[in-house]
Amino acid sequence: MAPAPDTPISPLKQVNRGPLKSKISSTWYTLTSNPALFKDTTQTSVSRFFLEFYCLGPNTKVMEEALNGLSTEDLVGPYKNNIIQFFSNSVKILKESPKEDSRRDNVVETLIPFLRNVLGRKFGNFSFDVMTLLGGSLERSDAVFTDLVSAIDSILSDVEYHTELRHRTLQLALTLVASINQDSINAFFLRRDLFSTLVKFMSDPATSPFAFESALLLGLLANFRKYEARNPYLVRIEDFVEEGVMKRIIEVVSAIAVTTRDSYTAITDDLPPSFVASLTSLVFSLRLSDFFTGFTLSLPPPPPPHASAPSVEKGKGKEQSYEEPSGSPADAKNGEPSNGATEPSTPTKPTSATSTPGTTTPNTPVKEQAVVARKEAKAREESAFKSMPPELVVILLPFYDLLNSNKVFCGLIFTESALGPSPLPPALISLSSYIFCHAAISERARCYARLCLIILTILVEEGEGKLTAVADPIRLCRQRQPMLPYTNEKRPPMAAMLDSAVIFLRHNLHKRLDAESYMFVPSPCSTVWPALTGFSSDTQHYNWVVLWRSILSLSAFVVSKIDDLRQATTKLDDLISQIFIVVSYAAYWGESFFPNTEASVLLHYELLHAESVLDSLSDLLGISSHSLSAPPLSPQPSHPRETPARSLFFLTSPRRMQFGLASDGPPSFFATECVSNIRSIITFFTTKIDALRGASEDEVEAEQVMEVIEKHLGELELIDASAMGDLRRYHEAGSHEAFFKKFSEFACADVLAIIPKE
């Protein structure tokens, strides 16, 4: 008997017309080709249709082909009712089906790719259009999305459901939250707090392997409109005390930090070649095989086809902001080609000698082949680095929230185990150095670099001596010139952290300078120095000159590109002030953390060498060297995260000066005292050097200059500077709002890239 005219054909009774199709394919075709499918149909018939629809196994490819056949205008227009009925009935089945019903699994597997497809489109008014498209109306959508979040919460928290369903339900929640980002639909996850559910999910032995995705969901929810109202997830994070779950998150972050770092080294192996490798290369370069085979000339194998990896001239194919004033990406180490791992090229037909300029043939000289091979390798490396860092590094967002808000979590990071010190801080320092080195490639990479700078700053503030003890060497990035000298000696992690700051300073100078990120580089340095008080013997092997020259190179870059930078950022005065503060800070307090007098002498020598740059930099703030006066000191307030080591530093310093916190006024006002100190240093030692020179016009040798500095260093008097007391511990509110809103966009995109569609 034929079905009634007002009843849609059951998915289980679909009749194929034309080419043979599966029942699920025919049903999706019906849903996306008949806009009047549910017109004049009772709700009972519609519910039965979808109950039978979910008896069929899901097919992601078929569904996406059907949905892609509809434009966004079709979805919000004639096919809107079909989509409404599909989504609302899917949520109903997800919430109300018996536990043993396989249709619940089919709903989850269908909704993940469905939501990615629909929510990935551009709508005129995203929140309104999506809520009315999926819920039917603003009034009905409230009940639909409330039921969806309730169903997700129930499945995640109920251990009677099988593990695969709970895992895919977690990925469904991630898909929805990441696709929505900061739009109002995610507010339904704030109405029903999933924090306890996610903690239980991570502590359950059956689902603890999915702690990575659980932490990601927690991080995205904790960053939802957190500057507009008190986010309940952030409140729960602050009060979180479940150490077992915290340790699990720390393990996950440690593993991902190492894996992500290895993804950089897989592109270019930046370790110096071993003795065996160097000897082998030498033997092959001598072509001894030719000697023993009668001097016959054998050509090397041809390089990868030109079409699969075209050569790239320097500077082309890059983002305009990716400039390299200090060198280019490392396509060679000490004149030798990089041995980084790359993907094999796709075979193509051989080309003739005249077919394409630049291709190599058997008649091409060996040296030209080597040049072409290096260019092709460099092109592959540059292409690979453009997608870095890998999406897995998004775990740093929830890690940051826990690190910034929870004291217990901070303590666990530095807790030693039976195997030795915690591996997380060294892993984060190592990963950060690689992200810093390639941060100029894209805006996404720059955002991750800034988050790493913030994380390192908090680690220093919360470490309290935990990073100053001598430890195993930390691998730092050496993939771009100029690279840091390789060291395999044991030294404090603080030293590696300072080297990471040097890497950021060296490789991210471009006309669209991210002044706010650069302000974080001097800040961790000045935060490291109080922590080094009393540990100067552990820093005796650190090359301080590299740090001073990097900071002064930043100063020279600002001076030379001032017109472009003024147009690109409004934070330039703050950055210039921070440069003066940190340099003056080092000169003033250096005797407390420098290992010897020589390190202090080298600092003052570098300041003398950069006299013209520092003069120009002070002029940019409108501070004249002839009109410097010290403003009155402000009283010293309490800091939001005052620590014993910081207090001890200010109380036990040999100079015993009381600094105030510069809390209001323009940046140049608070830098005035620091500029005055720098000018005093330069003027004082210039006078002594001129006296040494006398009437002679001969240049004074560098050794003589340093002898003068060392001889008269104890006579130098500097004024107390209120700005140097402005070593505020990191505080997120206010100045970082725009950054975290932008970062959440990249974080959501990375989460979606991680979640499989099926």
N, C-alpha and C positions, 0 to 999 in steps of 0.2 A: 504494500500500500504506500503510495507516495506521501511524503510529508506535507503538512498543511502549508499553505502559501506564506504564512507569517512566521514560520519556524525555519531558522537557518539549518542547512544540511549538516548533520553531525560529522565531526572530523573523522569518526571511525567508519563513516559510510560514504566518504568522498568518492566520486566517480571520475575517472580520468577521461578527459576529452582531448584528443590529439596525442602528442608524445606521452609515453608512459612516465608517470610521476609518482613519487611516494605520497602517502596520505598527509604527512606533515608539510610537504611541499605544496600540495593542492590546497591545504587549509590556509597556509600563509598567502598563497596566491589569491584566495577568496577574500581574506582580510584586507589585502592591499589593492584589490581591483574592484570591489563592490562597496561603494560608500554607503549604500542603503541596506547593508547586510542585516543590521539589527533594528531597522526602522519598523515600527508597529509590531514589535516583538515583546512578549512578556518577559519580565525579569527572570522568571523561572526557566524559560527556554534559553535565555542567555547564559545563566549559571550552568545549566546542563551542557551547553555547547563547550564551555571552557573546562568543565570537569572532564569531558571526554577528550578535549584538545590536549590536556596535560597527561592523558594516558599514553600519548605518543611520546617517543623519545625525542629530545630536543636536537635541532640541527642548526648550528650557528651560521654556517655558510648560507643555507637556504633562507634563514630569517634576514640576514644582512642584505642579501640580494633583493628580497622583497621590499625591505624598508628603504633601500637605496633607490628603488624605483619611484619613491614618493619624495617630492620636494618639501621643504619646510612649510611652504604655503599650503601644500596638500594636507600636511599633518594638522595644521591649525584651522584648515578649511573643511573641505567635504569629508575627509577621513577622520575628523576629530572624534566623532562618536565611537568609531571602531577602536581607536586608541584608548579612549576613556574606559570602554567596556573591558578591553584586554587588560589594562593595568589594574583597575579596581577589582576585577575578578581574580587576577593573579594574586593580589595581596590577600584577598579573602581566603583563597585556597591555602596560601602560605601560613596563615594564622589559624585556620580552623580544621585543617586536615588531621586525621589521626596520626599518631607518631610513626606507625609502621607503613603509612601510605607513601608510595614512591612518587606520587604527584608532587609532593613538597620538594623533593630533589629536582624534579623537572622544572618547577617554578624558579628555583634559585639559578639553575643552569641557564634558563631562558632570560631572566631579568638582567643578569650581568651584561651580556652583549646588547640587550635591548636598551638599557639605560645609557650605555656608552654611545650607542648610535644616536639616540634622541637628544640626550643632554650635551652631546658634542656639537650640535648644530647652533647656528647663530639665529637668535630670535630678536625681534624688535624690542620687547620688554621681557627679558629672560625670566625673572621670577614670576611675573603674572602669567606669561604664556605657558610656562612649564606647569605651574600649579593648576591652571585651568585645563591644560591638555591631558594631564595625568589624573587629575582629581575630578574634573567636570566643571567645577566652579570653586570660587574661593571658600564658600561655606562647606562644600562637600570635600574639598581637598584636605581640610583640617582632619576630618575623620579618617580619610584614606592614608595619609602620611603618619598619623598617630598609630594606626593599626600596623603599618609597615615597620615602624621603629619598635613597636611592642613585639611583633613577631620575631624580628632580628634579636632582640634582647632575650626572648624566651628560648630560642634555639641555641644561642651562644651559652646560656647559663645552665641548660639542661644536659647533664652528662648522659642521659639515656639515649639521646640522639647519637647516631654514629659519627665518627670523627670527621669523615670527608664532608658530610653535610654541614657540620659546624664550621669547618674551615672555609667552605665555599660561601657560607652565609656571612662570615667575616669579610670575605672579599667582596660580597655584594654591598655590605655597608661601606667599605672603602671606596668602591666604585661610585656609589651615590654621593658620599661626602666630598670626594675629590672632584667629581664632575660639577658639583654645586659651588664649591669653594666658599666664598663669603656671602652668597645669596641666602635669602630668608628661609628656604626650605630646611637648611641644616639646623635651624632653631628647634625643630622637633627633636633633635638629639640632645638638646639642652633641657627640654621639658622632662624627658625620661633619661635620667643620669645612668650612663652605661659604664661608669668608672669601676664600680665594684664587679660588674660582669666581666670587664676586660682583665682586671686583676685576677679574678678567679680563673679565667680562661688561660692566662699565662702560668698560673701555678698548678693547673691540672696536668699531670704527667702525660695524658693522651694528647693534649693540645699545646703543651709548652714548646714543641718545635716550631710553632707558629707565633712565637713571641715577637718576631720582627714585624709582622703585619699588625699584631695587636698594638704594639707600641706606636706604629705609624698612625693607626686610627685614633689613638689617644692624643698624639701630637697634633693632628689636624683639628680635632674637636677642641683642644685646649687653645688653639690659635684662632678660633672662630670669633670674630668681632670682639676680641679681648680688650680693645681700647674703648669700646662703646659702653660696656657694662662689665660687671664682675663675672668672669667666666667660671661656672661651677667646676669645670674640670681642673682649672688652675688652682682653685681653692682646695680641691681634693689632693692635687699633687703636692701642695705645700704641707698638708697634714699626713701624707703617705708615710707609713712606717713598715710596710711589708718587705723586709730585707731580702727574703728569698726571691721575690719578683725583681727587686732592684738588681740583685746579683745576676739574674738571668738577662736582664737588659744590658748590663755592663758586658757580659760575655758576648752578646750579640753585636754590640757596638765595636768591641775589640776585634772580633772576627771580620766584620765588614770593613773596618779601617785597614786591616792588613790586606784583605782581598782587593779593595779599591786601590790601595797603593801599588799592589802587584799588577793591576791593570795598566797603570802608567808605565811601569818598567817592562811590561810585555811589548809595548810600542817601541821603546828605546831603552835598552839596558845601559844604565848610566854608571855601573860599577867599573872601576878601572880594570883593564885586562890583567889577568894573572900572569905569572912568569911563564907557565907552560903555554898559555895561549899566545903570548908575545913571541916565544921561541918558535912555536909552530908557524906563526905568520912569517917570521924571518926566514925559516927554511923554505917555505913555499915561494917567498919572494925571490930567492936565489935561483929558482927553477933548476934544481939539481937533477930533476928527471931528464931535462934536455941534455945535460952533460953526459949522462950514462946511456943515452939512446942516440948518440952520434950527432948531437946538436940539431936535431930536427925540431922545427918550429911547430908547436901545436897551439892553435888559438884557444882561448878560454871559451867556455860555453856562452851563448848569447844571453844578454840580459832579458828581463821580462818584456813582453811585447809593448811597443810604444802606445798602442791604442788603449791598453788596459790600465796604464799608469802614466799619463802624460807628464812631461817635465814641467815644473812650475818655476817661473822666474821669481826672484826674491821680491816680496812685497805684493805679488799678485795672488788673487784668490783668497786674500785675508780680509777680515773686517778692518775698516779704516782705522779704528782705534788701536789695532794690534800693532804698535810700533815697538821697535827694539833699539833704543838708544845705546844699550850696552852690548849688543850682540844679537845674533839670530838663534833660532832653535838649534839645538845641538844635532847637526847631521854628521858630525865627526868628532872624534875625541883625539886631541893631539895630532891632528892631521890624518887620522885613520877613519875609514867609513864606520858608521854606527852598525852594530850587530843586533839592533832591535828586531824583535819578532814581528813579522807582518804576515798578512794573509796571502796565500798564493794567488798569482794572477790567473785570469781565465785564458786558456789557450786560444790563440787566433791564428789565422793564416799568415805565413811569413810574407813579408813585404819586400819589394825589390829595392835596389839601392837608390832609385830615383822616385820612389812612390811617395814618401813622406819625409820632409826635412827633419833631421834630428834623429832618425832611426839608425840603428847600427846594423851593419852587414859584415860578412866575413872579411871584407876589405877595409873595414874601419880600423884605425890604429887602436892598439890596446889601451892607451891612455884616454882616448876619446870614449871608448866603451866604459871605462871606469868613471869618467865624468858624468856620462849619461846615467849610469847605474846609480851614482850618488844622488843625482837630481830626482830620479824616480823614487828612490828610497825616501828622500826628503819630502816629496809630494805626498807619499803614502802616510808618512808620520804626521804631517800637518793636517791631512784629512782626518786621521784618527783622533788627533788631539782636539779637533773642533767639537766632538761630541762628549768630551770629558768635562767634569767627572762623571762616572757611571751613575745611573739612577739610584743604585743602592745607598748612595751616600745621603739620601734624604732622611735616613735614620738619625742624622745629626739634629734634626728639628725637635723630636721628642726628647732626645738626650739633652739638648740645651735647656728645654723647659724644666726637666728634673734637676739639672746641674744648677740652674739659676734660682730655683725656688725651694729646694729641699736640702737641708743641712745633712740629714742622714745619708742621702745619696752621695753627697760630696765626700763624706767620710769614707764610704765604702769604696770609692774610686781609688783611694790611696792605701787601702788596707792590704797588708802583705799576707800572702798565703804560705803554705808549707813549701811551695815551689819557688818562692822569692817575691820580689816587689810586684805590684800590680802591672800587668802589661799594657793597660789602657792608655795612660799618659804618653809613654813613648810611641805607641801606635798612632795616637792622634797627632803628635808633633810631626812624625814622619809623613803621615798623610797630608797634613796641612802644608808642608813644604812643597809637595808636588802640586797641590791645588793652587798655592801662591804663584808658583813658577809659570803656570799656564792660565792665570786668572784673566789676562787681557784678551783672551780669545773670544769671549762672548759675555753678554750681560748675566747669563745664568752662572757662568763660572765665577764672575766677580761677586755675585751674591753669595755663593758658597764660600768664597775666600773671606768675605767679611764675617760670615757666621763663624768660620774657623778662628778668625782673629778674636772675636768675642769669647769663644769657648776657651782659647788659650789664656786670655786675660783673666777669666774666672778661675781657671785652674791655678794660675799663679796666686791669685788672691786667697783661694781656699786651701792651697797646698801647705802654706806655713812651714817651710823648711823641708817638705817631703820631696822637693825637686832639686835640692841643692847638694845632696849626697852623690858621690861618684858612683856611676852606674855603667852598664854596658853601653857601647856606642849605638847611636840612633842613626839610621840611614836617612840622609837628606837628599833632596833632589839636586841632580847635577846634569840636567838635560838641556840647559840653555847656557850660552855664553853671556857674560862671564860667570863661570861656575865657582862655587866654593871649593877650596882645596879638600881633597878626600882625607878623612881621618878615621882611623880604626882604634883610637885610644879611648879608654874609659874616661868619662867626664860627666859632670852633672847634667841632667836633662835641661836645666835652665840654660846652659850654653847652647844646646841644640835649639831651644826655643828662640834665643837671640839670633841664631843663624837663620832660622825660618823667617824672622822679621827682616833680616838682610835680603833674603830671597825675594820677599814681597816688594821691598823698596827698589830693588834692582830691575825687576822685570815687569813692572806695571806703570811705567811712566808714559802717559799718552795725553793728547790734547783734551780728551774728555775725562780728565782726572777725577777719580772718585775721592773727593777730599774727605768725606766722612770716614771712608775705610782707611785712608792714610792716617787719619787722626788716631786710629786704633793702634798703629804701629809704634809711635812714640809712647803711647800710653802703657802697653805691656812692658816696654823697656823700663819706664820709670817705676812700674809696679814690681818688676823683677829686682831692681836695685835694693829696695828696702829688705826684700827677702834674702838678699845675698849678704846682708850685714852679719858679720861673725863667721862667714863661710868664705872669706877672701882667698884662703889657701886652696880651695877647691876650684877657683877660677883662674889660677895662675897661668894655665896654658891657653886661655881664651884670647883670640886675636881681636882686641878691642878696636884696633885701627879700622878693620873692615866695617864695623858698625858705624863709627864716626863718619867715615867717608861716604857710606850709603846715605846717612841722614843729610850730610852736607851736599851730596849729589842731588837729593830731592830739593834742597834749597836752591841750588843752581838751576834746576829744571823749572821751578816755579818762577824764578826771576826771568829766565829766557823766554818763557811761554805765557807771560802774565796776561797779555791781551786776550789770548784764546781761553785761558783758564777763567778769567773774569766772566766771560760769557757762558761758560759751561757749568759753573757752580757758584753758589752764594756762600759757601762755607770756607772760602779761601783764607779769609782773615783768621778764622779759628785754627786752620791748619798751620798758618805761619806762626801764630801765637804759641801753638803747641810745640813747634820746632824749637823756638827760643826757650820755652819752659823746660823741655827735656834736656837740651844741651846745657843750659844754666844749672839745672839740677845735678847733672853729672859732674860739672866743674865744682859745684859747691859741696856735694856730699861724697865725691869720689874717694876721698881718703878712707871712707868707712867700708867700701866694698872692693876697691881696687887691690889686687894682690901685692903690689909694690909701687914705688914712686915712679918707675919707668912708665907704667900705664897712664898715670896722671900726666906725666910730661908729654906723652904722645897725644893725649887729648888736647892739651893746650897748644901743641905744635900744629895740629890740624885746624884749630880755630884761627891761628895766625895765618895759616896758608889760605884760608877761606875768607879773609878779611873783606875783600871787595864784595863777595857774594852776600855776606852777613850785613854789610852796610846797605846794599840794595834791598835786601829783604826787610830790614827795619824801615826803610823809606816807604815800602809798600803798605806798612801799617800806619804811616804818617807820623812815625816817631823819629824825631831828629836827634842825632847824637850830641847836639849842643844844648838841647832843652830837656834833658832827662831828669826827672825828679821822682822820688819814691812816694807813692800815695800812702795814706795812713793804713795801718794794718787793721784787719777786721778780726774779731774774736774767733778763736778756734772752736767750731761746733763739733758735735759728735758725728761720726760717720755711720752710714746705715749698716756697715758690716765691719766695724772696728775690730781689730785683732791684736793680740799681745805683741806680735812681732813688729807691727807697724808702730804701736805706741812706744815700744822699746827703742825703735830706730830713732824716733824724734827726741826721746829723753836722754839717750846715751851718746848721741853724736858729739864729737869733740867740740863743735862750735856751740852746741846747746842753744840754738836759736829757736824762738817760738814763731811758728808760721801761722798765718791766718788763711782761711778759705775764701778765695775770691768768688763770691756768690752772685754778684750782679754787676752790671756795667758792660761796656763793650769789650771784646776780646783784647783789643790793642791796649786798653787801660791796664789789664792785668799782666800783659807781657812787658810793660814799660820797665819794671824793675829787673826783669830777666835780660832785656836788651841792654840795660845799664850795666849789668854784671858782665855781659859779653864784651861790651865796649871797654869796660875797665880792664878786663884781661888783656885785650889787644893793645890798648894804650900803654899799660904797665910794661909789658914785655917788649913792645916796639921801642919804648924809651931805652930800655936796657940794651937792646940789640944795637940801636943807634950809637949808644955810648961805647959799645965794643968796637963798632966800625970806626968811630972817630971821624977824622977828616978824609979817610980813604973812601974811594968810590967803589972798591971791590965788593963783590957779593960775599955775604957771610955764608959759610957752608952749613948744611943741615945739622951736622954733628955739633957745630959751635952753637947754633940756635938752641938745640936741646940741652946743651951744657948750661946755657944762660937760664933757660926755664927751670932746670933742676936746681940751680944755685939759688935762684930768687923765688922759688915757688912758695916758700914759707912766709915771705914778706907780703904776698898778695892778700889784699883785704877786699871782701865783697860785702855788699849790703844784704840785709835779710830781705827776702822777697815773699810777699803774701801769695803770689801765684804759684810758687813752688810748693806751697802747702796744699794746693788744689789737686791732690792725688786721690780724687774721689774713687771709691770702689764702683765697679760697674753697676749701673742702675738703668733698667730698660725703659722705663716710662718716659714719654715725651719725645726725645730726639730720634728714637728708633722706630716710630710708628710707621712711617712711610716705607722704611726698609722691610719690615716684617710683612707688611701688606703685599709688597712686590715679591718677597721671597715665597709667600704662601702660594702664589700663582705657579712658580716653578716647582714647588714641592708637590702640588696637586698633579701637575703634568707628569712628574716623575713617578708618582704613585700609580697613575693610570698606565704608564709604560711598563710597570713591574707586574701588574695583575694580569694573568692570562685570561683570554676571552672564554676559553673552554678547558 
